[in-house]
Amino acid sequence: MAVTSKQVTQTASAVQCAPLGTYARSIVFQNNASNNMRLADANVTTTRGILILAGGSNFAPPPAESGAHLDLGQWWTIGTNADKLDIVYDAMN
């Protein structure tokens, strides 16, 4: 178990949160920016995905079952250019 934090900088298009194979037991996505963001799979758009409101809203998918994992690389985000999505996760690799 290794608690890890990172930031993903928004661009003009969808951004992958990490390379595929970045495994975690649990993940928390938090938006501390002043603009809303969306979070989903590679099909995320400005109108599709989980809406994470500006100013500290967060989303945490259910933790992985014992022996299983979540792949941070399957999560994508989209938002205002240069805004940052904060991610804290329990790394498995």
Secondary structure, DSSP 8 states (H G I E B T S, - for coil): -EEEEEEEE--SS-EESS-TT-EEEEEEEEE-SSS-EEEESTT--SSSSEEE-TTTEEE------TT--EEGGG-EEEESTT-EEEEEEEE--
